[in-house]
Amino acid sequence: MAARNRTDDNPKLSIVIPTYNERDNITPLVTSLHRVLEKSDYEIIIVDDNSRDGTFDVATALSRDYPLKLFVRKDKRGLSSAVVDGFSFSSGETIVVMDGDLQHPPETIPELLQELDSGVDLTIASRYVEGGGCENWSTFRNMNSKVAIFLSHLLLPETRRVRDPMSGFFALRRSVVAGADLNPLGYKILLEILMMGRYIRVAEVPFTFKCRKGGESKLNARQQIEYLKHLFRLMRRTGELTRFLKYCIVGTSGVIVDEGIFWALTGLTSLPSLAAAAVSAEAAIISNFTFNNYFTFSNRRLPGINTFITRLLKFNMVSLIGIGLKLLVLWLLTTIFGEYDLLFNLCGIAAATLWNYTMNVWWTWK
């Protein structure tokens, strides 16, 4: 069925869809969108990365009957950057972003818009809230998705506000991205918006991620490497990388405190070495906590002696487990590979550092 009318010059709603070789999916997607949004003032913005399969011809034909605008990029590639260009090409004050492969059901859009109408700035169609899910995903694909989310939650704490920061299906007010410094890499445009966008309230609605019915998946090893690069870039831009470096500097100061107090206790007193080591280790833990509280995690520091003591106890617990982890790694590596004490001790320190940082970011200074 043909569309009711062509889009106005200034529609209220823009649907941004990045495409590359999606010829088989464009027609059912556009007709489904029209069926869902027929009573809305909307436009469809397709940003195509110069597909070679005839996507352009199909979209051009559809534009005669539906409120569809097609933009072809010949010198750029990438889903995320295509979405950013789609923002500039669109006119609506409300923007929905979705894939062009029919894995994002148009029927979810009214729920996304309803959340925006309630005062939310950014609404995410989520696979990981109650009622959401993934259709016929393999164990590997599930694991891959969960690991990606874990890394984003660990390295970019702002993303912990949502369960599914990897979703490619979401709606937002134009003000969220207007003037924002968006410079994404790869496929995870929502991750960029969560970290660099201008919003206060965010919500998630459940949806089921569908299986692809036409075309080929774009997920490959290169995209996963780009995701890691994107994480690192966002850590640098948002200050989280600086935070980790501060944590390492504080840890180095703790070694100096530990060694200094151990030397003083064993050299100037009759305290046994084991007792001196315990005292010096605890002194280093307290020193590290204090510096981290006022230096590394200063923006998460809370007033009150009770909070200080509670966090100190948490930090102690994490640090003691870290010491045990270091010794375990050292013992395992020397047992398996032989006596390379200095190298394997360094491996133990690295494992303990990652453990300590992870748990302190996630638990002590959450």
C-alpha positions as CSV (number, residue, x, y, z in Angstrom):
1,M,0.0,0.0,0.0
2,A,1.3,3.5,-0.8
3,A,2.0,6.0,1.9
4,R,-0.7,8.4,3.0
5,N,1.3,11.4,1.9
6,R,4.9,12.8,1.5
7,T,6.8,14.1,4.4
8,D,6.4,17.8,5.4
9,D,9.4,20.0,5.3
10,N,9.7,19.9,9.1
11,P,8.4,16.5,10.4
12,K,8.2,15.9,14.1
13,L,9.9,12.5,13.9
14,S,12.9,11.3,12.0
15,I,13.9,7.6,11.7
16,V,17.6,7.4,10.9
17,I,18.7,4.1,9.3
18,P,22.3,3.4,8.3
19,T,22.5,0.8,5.4
20,Y,25.1,-1.2,3.5
21,N,23.9,-3.9,1.1
22,E,20.4,-4.2,2.6
23,R,18.4,-4.4,-0.7
24,D,16.3,-7.4,0.5
25,N,15.4,-5.7,3.7
26,I,14.6,-2.1,2.8
27,T,11.1,-2.6,1.3
28,P,9.7,-4.7,4.2
29,L,11.3,-2.3,6.7
30,V,9.8,0.8,5.1
31,T,6.4,-0.6,4.7
32,S,6.4,-1.9,8.3
33,L,7.5,1.6,9.5
34,H,4.6,3.2,7.7
35,R,2.1,0.7,9.1
36,V,3.3,1.6,12.6
37,L,3.7,5.3,12.1
38,E,1.0,6.0,9.5
39,K,-0.8,8.5,11.8
40,S,2.5,10.3,12.7
41,D,4.3,13.2,11.1
42,Y,7.5,11.3,10.2
43,E,10.4,11.0,7.8
44,I,12.8,8.1,7.1
45,I,16.4,9.1,6.6
46,I,18.5,6.3,5.0
47,V,22.2,6.9,5.0
48,D,23.8,4.4,2.7
49,D,27.5,3.6,2.4
50,N,27.5,3.2,-1.4
51,S,26.0,-0.3,-1.4
52,R,26.8,-2.5,-4.4
53,D,23.7,-4.7,-4.2
54,G,21.1,-2.3,-5.5
55,T,20.0,-0.8,-2.2
56,F,20.1,2.7,-3.8
57,D,17.6,1.7,-6.6
58,V,15.2,0.1,-4.1
59,A,15.3,3.1,-1.8
60,T,14.9,5.6,-4.6
61,A,11.8,3.7,-5.8
62,L,10.3,3.7,-2.3
63,S,11.0,7.5,-1.9
64,R,8.3,8.1,-4.6
65,D,5.6,6.7,-2.3
66,Y,6.9,7.1,1.2
67,P,8.4,10.0,3.2
68,L,11.9,8.7,2.6
69,K,15.1,10.6,2.0
70,L,18.2,8.8,0.8
71,F,21.8,10.0,1.3
72,V,24.7,8.1,-0.3
73,R,28.2,8.4,1.2
74,K,30.9,7.5,-1.2
75,D,34.0,8.6,0.8
76,K,33.0,7.3,4.3
77,R,32.2,4.0,5.9
78,G,30.9,2.9,9.2
79,L,27.5,2.5,10.9
80,S,28.2,5.0,13.7
81,S,29.4,7.8,11.5
82,A,26.5,7.2,9.2
83,V,24.1,7.7,12.1
84,V,25.9,10.9,13.0
85,D,25.5,12.1,9.5
86,G,21.9,11.1,9.6
87,F,21.4,13.4,12.6
88,S,22.5,16.3,10.5
89,F,20.3,15.3,7.5
90,S,17.2,14.8,9.6
91,S,14.6,17.5,10.6
92,G,12.6,16.0,13.4
93,E,12.9,17.1,17.0
94,T,12.6,13.5,18.0
95,I,15.0,11.0,16.4
96,V,14.8,7.2,16.3
97,V,17.9,5.2,15.3
98,M,17.5,1.6,14.1
99,D,19.3,-0.9,11.8
100,G,18.1,-1.6,8.3
101,D,18.2,-5.4,8.6
102,L,14.8,-6.1,10.2
103,Q,16.4,-7.2,13.5
104,H,14.9,-4.1,15.2
105,P,11.0,-4.4,15.1
106,P,9.3,-1.1,14.2
107,E,6.5,-2.1,16.6
108,T,8.7,-1.1,19.5
109,I,9.0,2.5,18.3
110,P,5.7,3.7,19.9
111,E,6.9,2.4,23.3
112,L,10.2,4.3,22.8
113,L,8.3,7.5,21.9
114,Q,5.9,7.0,24.9
115,E,8.9,7.1,27.3
116,L,10.1,10.3,25.6
117,D,6.7,11.9,26.1
118,S,6.9,11.1,29.8
119,G,9.9,13.4,30.1
120,V,12.8,11.0,29.4
121,D,15.6,12.4,27.1
122,L,16.9,9.1,25.8
123,T,15.1,5.8,25.5
124,I,16.8,2.5,24.6
125,A,15.2,-0.6,23.2
126,S,17.0,-3.2,25.5
127,R,17.6,-6.9,25.1
128,Y,18.6,-7.1,28.8
129,V,15.7,-5.7,30.8
130,E,12.8,-7.9,31.9
131,G,10.8,-8.9,28.8
132,G,13.7,-8.4,26.4
133,G,15.8,-11.0,24.7
134,C,17.6,-12.3,21.6
135,E,16.1,-14.6,19.1
136,N,18.0,-17.9,18.5
137,W,21.4,-16.5,19.5
138,S,24.3,-18.9,19.8
139,T,26.2,-19.3,23.1
140,F,29.2,-17.6,21.5
141,R,27.1,-14.6,20.4
142,N,25.6,-14.3,23.8
143,M,29.0,-14.4,25.5
144,N,30.4,-11.9,23.1
145,S,27.6,-9.4,23.8
146,K,27.8,-9.9,27.6
147,V,31.6,-9.4,27.6
148,A,31.3,-6.2,25.5
149,I,28.7,-4.8,28.0
150,F,30.9,-5.8,31.0
151,L,33.9,-3.9,29.5
152,S,31.8,-0.8,28.9
153,H,30.4,-0.9,32.4
154,L,33.9,-1.4,33.8
155,L,35.8,1.1,31.8
156,L,33.1,3.7,31.2
157,P,31.1,3.9,34.5
158,E,28.5,6.3,33.0
159,T,27.2,3.4,30.9
160,R,26.1,1.5,34.1
161,R,22.9,3.6,34.0
162,V,21.6,1.2,31.4
163,R,21.6,-2.6,31.0
164,D,22.1,-2.5,27.2
165,P,24.6,0.2,26.2
166,M,25.4,-1.9,23.1
167,S,21.9,-1.5,21.6
168,G,21.6,0.0,18.2
169,F,17.9,0.8,18.6
170,F,16.9,3.9,20.5
171,A,15.1,7.2,20.5
172,L,16.2,10.6,21.7
173,R,15.4,14.3,21.7
174,R,17.5,16.3,19.2
175,S,18.9,18.3,22.1
176,V,20.8,15.2,23.3
177,V,23.1,15.2,20.3
178,A,22.8,18.9,19.2
179,G,26.3,20.3,19.7
180,A,27.6,17.1,21.3
181,D,31.2,16.1,20.4
182,L,30.3,12.8,18.6
183,N,33.3,11.1,17.1
184,P,32.4,7.4,17.1
185,L,34.4,4.4,15.8
186,G,32.8,1.2,14.6
187,Y,29.2,0.1,15.2
188,K,28.4,1.2,18.8
189,I,26.9,4.7,18.3
190,L,24.8,4.4,21.5
191,L,28.0,4.1,23.5
192,E,29.2,7.4,22.1
193,I,25.9,9.1,22.9
194,L,25.8,7.7,26.4
195,M,29.3,9.2,27.1
196,M,29.2,12.4,25.1
197,G,25.5,13.3,24.7
198,R,23.6,15.9,26.7
199,Y,20.8,14.2,28.6
200,I,19.6,13.8,32.2
201,R,17.0,11.0,32.1
202,V,17.4,7.7,30.3
203,A,15.1,4.7,30.2
204,E,14.9,1.3,28.7
205,V,12.1,-0.6,27.1
206,P,12.2,-4.4,26.4
207,F,12.4,-5.8,22.9
208,T,13.4,-9.0,21.2
209,F,16.3,-8.8,18.8
210,K,15.2,-10.7,15.7
211,C,17.2,-13.0,13.5
212,R,18.4,-11.5,10.2
213,K,16.2,-12.7,7.3
214,G,18.1,-11.2,4.4
215,G,21.6,-9.9,3.6
216,E,24.7,-10.7,5.6
217,S,25.7,-9.9,9.1
218,K,28.4,-7.1,9.4
219,L,29.7,-8.5,12.7
220,N,33.3,-9.7,12.4
221,A,36.7,-9.6,14.1
222,R,37.5,-6.2,12.7
223,Q,34.4,-4.7,14.3
224,Q,35.3,-6.2,17.6
225,I,38.8,-4.7,17.4
226,E,37.2,-1.3,16.5
227,Y,35.0,-1.7,19.6
228,L,38.0,-2.0,21.8
229,K,39.6,1.0,20.1
230,H,36.4,2.9,20.6
231,L,36.4,2.1,24.3
232,F,40.0,3.3,24.7
233,R,39.2,6.5,22.8
234,L,36.2,7.2,25.1
235,M,38.3,6.5,28.2
236,R,40.8,9.0,27.0
237,R,38.2,11.6,26.1
238,T,36.2,11.3,29.3
239,G,39.1,11.1,31.7
240,E,38.7,7.4,32.7
241,L,42.1,6.6,31.3
242,T,43.6,9.4,33.4
243,R,41.8,7.9,36.4
244,F,43.4,4.5,35.8
245,L,46.9,6.1,35.4
246,K,46.3,8.0,38.7
247,Y,45.4,4.7,40.3
248,C,48.7,3.1,39.1
249,I,50.7,6.2,40.4
250,V,49.0,5.8,43.8
251,G,49.8,2.1,43.8
252,T,53.5,2.9,43.1
253,S,53.5,5.2,46.1
254,G,52.1,2.4,48.2
255,V,55.0,0.2,47.3
256,I,57.3,3.0,48.7
257,V,55.3,3.2,51.9
258,D,55.3,-0.5,52.3
259,E,59.0,-0.9,51.8
260,G,59.9,2.1,53.9
261,I,57.8,1.1,57.0
262,F,59.1,-2.5,56.6
263,W,62.7,-1.3,56.6
264,A,62.1,0.9,59.6
265,L,60.3,-1.8,61.7
266,T,62.9,-4.5,61.0
267,G,65.9,-2.3,61.2
268,L,65.0,-0.1,64.2
269,T,62.8,-2.4,66.3
270,S,62.9,-6.0,67.3
271,L,59.5,-6.8,65.6
272,P,59.6,-10.1,63.7
273,S,59.8,-9.8,59.9
274,L,56.3,-11.4,59.4
275,A,54.7,-9.0,61.8
276,A,56.6,-6.1,60.3
277,A,55.4,-7.1,56.8
278,A,51.8,-7.3,58.0
279,V,52.0,-3.8,59.6
280,S,53.7,-2.3,56.6
281,A,51.2,-3.8,54.1
282,E,48.3,-2.4,56.1
283,A,49.9,1.0,56.2
284,A,50.4,0.9,52.5
285,I,46.7,-0.1,52.0
286,I,45.6,2.8,54.2
287,S,47.9,5.2,52.3
288,N,46.6,4.0,49.0
289,F,43.0,4.3,50.0
290,T,43.5,7.9,51.3
291,F,45.3,9.0,48.1
292,N,42.7,7.3,45.9
293,N,39.8,8.8,47.8
294,Y,41.1,12.3,47.5
295,F,43.0,12.0,44.1
296,T,41.9,9.2,41.9
297,F,38.2,9.1,42.8
298,S,37.8,12.7,44.0
299,N,34.6,13.2,42.0
300,R,33.0,10.1,43.7
301,R,34.2,11.0,47.2
302,L,31.3,11.4,49.7
303,P,31.4,13.3,53.0
304,G,31.1,11.7,56.4
305,I,33.4,9.6,58.6
306,N,31.0,6.6,58.3
307,T,31.3,6.6,54.5
308,F,35.1,7.0,54.8
309,I,35.4,4.0,57.1
310,T,33.0,1.8,55.1
311,R,35.0,2.5,51.9
312,L,38.3,1.9,53.8
313,L,37.0,-1.5,54.9
314,K,35.9,-2.4,51.4
315,F,39.3,-1.2,50.0
316,N,41.0,-3.4,52.6
317,M,39.0,-6.4,51.6
318,V,39.7,-5.9,47.9
319,S,43.4,-5.4,48.5
320,L,43.8,-8.5,50.7
321,I,42.1,-10.6,48.0
322,G,44.5,-8.9,45.5
323,I,47.5,-10.0,47.5
324,G,46.1,-13.6,47.5
325,L,45.6,-13.4,43.8
326,K,49.1,-12.2,43.2
327,L,50.5,-15.1,45.2
328,L,48.3,-17.6,43.4
329,V,49.4,-16.4,40.0
330,L,53.1,-16.5,41.0
331,W,52.7,-20.0,42.4
332,L,50.8,-21.3,39.4
333,L,53.2,-19.9,36.8
334,T,56.4,-21.0,38.7
335,T,54.8,-24.5,39.1
336,I,54.0,-24.8,35.4
337,F,56.9,-23.1,33.8
338,G,59.7,-23.1,36.3
339,E,61.7,-20.5,38.2
340,Y,61.2,-17.1,36.5
341,D,60.5,-15.4,39.8
342,L,60.8,-11.7,38.7
343,L,58.8,-12.1,35.5
344,F,56.0,-14.2,37.2
345,N,55.9,-11.9,40.2
346,L,55.3,-9.0,37.7
347,C,52.4,-11.1,36.2
348,G,51.0,-11.5,39.7
349,I,51.2,-7.8,40.3
350,A,49.5,-7.1,37.0
351,A,46.7,-9.5,37.8
352,A,46.2,-8.0,41.3
353,T,46.2,-4.5,39.9
354,L,43.5,-5.3,37.4
355,W,41.5,-7.0,40.1
356,N,41.9,-4.2,42.6
357,Y,41.0,-1.5,40.1
358,T,38.0,-3.4,38.8
359,M,36.5,-4.0,42.2
360,N,37.3,-0.6,43.5
361,V,35.7,1.1,40.5
362,W,32.7,-1.2,40.7
363,W,32.2,-1.6,44.5
364,T,34.3,0.7,46.7
365,W,33.7,3.9,44.8
366,K,30.7,2.9,42.7
